Amino acid sequence: MQENHLESLLERKFSDSSPRGSDPDLPAIQPRLVAVSKTKPADMVIEAYSHGQRTFGENYVQELLEKASNPKILSSCPEIKWHFIGHLQKQNVNKLMAVPNLSMLETVDSVKLADKVNSSWQKKGSPERLKIMVQINTSGEESKHGLLPSETVATVEHIKAKCPSLEFVGLMTIGSFGHDLSQGPNPDFQVLLSLREELCKKLSIPTEQVELSMGMSLDFQHAIEVGSTNVRIGSTIFGERDHSKKPALDKSSADLKAPVEVAQAH
Ligand SMILES: *Cc1c(COP(=O)(O)O)cnc(C)c1O
C-alpha cells in the first residue's frame, strides 16, 4: 500500500488548504474521495480504513460482493461505504443489491436499468432510498458506457418521477483519457458541468443537490478545480493494478464493453 500517497492525498487535496477552500468562486464543499480498491486485497481496504478512509469503490459486482462480505472487513470497518462504479448488467442487479454497506450506485445508464434497480431495492425493503448517479458518456467513445448527453434530462426526470426507492444525487462520467491540459480544460468535464446546469434549470433542482463524479488518478486535480464533488482514485492510492490476476469470470462484466452491447444504440 502506498500509505504516503493516501495520507498526502487526504491532506493536500481534501483539506481546507486545497484550492477549493481558498477560492471564493468555488463551492466550499470538499470533494469526496472514493478509494478504488478493485483487484486489491481486503487487507489494503482495512489499512486505508485505519487511516481514516471510509468510501471505497469497486467495478465488478462479484468482487464487490466478496470484499464487502469479507468477515474481516465487516468487523474492522463498521462505517465503510461502498460505491459501485462499474457497468451494471441487468442480470447482476439483485446480486448488487445484496452487497453489505452499499452506499451508492454511480453508473445508472438507462431508464430500464433504473426501473430494475428501483424494484429490486424496493423488494429488499430497506428503510432508506438507494443513492444513485446517472452515468453520461461525455466523450462519445464506443468503449465507454453511459447515456448520450442528450438523454440526461429525460432519464433523471423519469427516475425522480417513477423510481421512489432511488435517490438521484448526481452525474458521473469517465471521459477520454490523456487530455492535454495545455489545450484548455477537459471538454468531457465541461460537458458534465453544462449538463448539470441544463438539468437544474429544466427540472428546478438546486445546483448543490446535483453532485459531479469525475476525476481519476491522472486527472483528479483538474477535475476538482473545475468542480468535481466525487473523485474516484485507484492506482495513485493502492499502486498499479495487476490485471493478469483478475479472475476470468470477471471479464464478461468488465468495463470492457461486450460487442453485443456496442451494437445496441441508445
Ligand atoms: C478503475 C476506475 C477508477 C480508478 O482508476 P485509477 O486510474 O486507478 O485511479 C475510477 N473510475 C472508474 C469507473 C474505474 O473503473
The ligand as a MOL file (V3000), in Angstrom:
LIG
                    3D

  0  0  0     0  0            999 V3000
M  V30 BEGIN CTAB
M  V30 COUNTS 15 15 0 0 0
M  V30 BEGIN ATOM
M  V30 1 C -10.6790 1.8290 -12.0570 0
M  V30 2 C -11.5710 3.0080 -12.0680 0
M  V30 3 C -11.1770 4.2010 -11.4530 0
M  V30 4 C -9.8320 4.4120 -10.7980 0
M  V30 5 O -8.8220 4.4280 -11.7560 0
M  V30 6 P -7.3230 4.9150 -11.4150 0
M  V30 7 O -6.7960 5.3860 -12.6990 0
M  V30 8 O -6.6150 3.7170 -10.8960 0
M  V30 9 O -7.4220 5.9790 -10.3940 0
M  V30 10 C -12.0820 5.2490 -11.4740 0
M  V30 11 N -13.2950 5.1440 -12.0480 0
M  V30 12 C -13.6990 4.0040 -12.6440 0
M  V30 13 C -15.0600 3.9560 -13.2540 0
M  V30 14 C -12.8560 2.8990 -12.6820 0
M  V30 15 O -13.2690 1.7710 -13.2840 0
M  V30 END ATOM
M  V30 BEGIN BOND
M  V30 1 1 1 2
M  V30 2 1 2 3
M  V30 3 2 2 14
M  V30 4 1 3 4
M  V30 5 2 3 10
M  V30 6 1 4 5
M  V30 7 1 5 6
M  V30 8 2 6 7
M  V30 9 1 6 8
M  V30 10 1 6 9
M  V30 11 1 10 11
M  V30 12 2 11 12
M  V30 13 1 12 13
M  V30 14 1 12 14
M  V30 15 1 14 15
M  V30 END BOND
M  V30 END CTAB
M  END
